[in-house]
Amino acid sequence: MKVSYTAVCVVLVVLLLSEAQLSVSVTCNFSQLSPCSNALVNNSPPSKLCCDKLREQRPCFCQYLRDPSLGQYVNSPNAKKVVSSCGVSIPNC
């Protein structure tokens, strides 16, 4: 049985894309940002863990912004400073 090079490439691309889709999915959980609490409250530099969590939870920022009980925290000046320090941006939702 002869398999074409193109068919093998197509299968590999499909597998890689499906794997990428799986790794992009994130569970939105605001409590995952608790490592940032010290930076937010004490106006101190964010930890590496805080920055990692911000990057991980970035796809959830719009959901957090729309939540009346969370939006005030995400939109606060200190939160914007911490997010900026980590090189993460708050999207326009």
ABEGO torsion letter per residue (X at the ends): XBBBAAAAAAAAAAAAAAAAAAAABBBBBAAAAAAAAAAAAAGBBBBAAAAAAAAAAAAAAAAAAABAAAAAAAABAAAAAAAAAAGBBBBBX
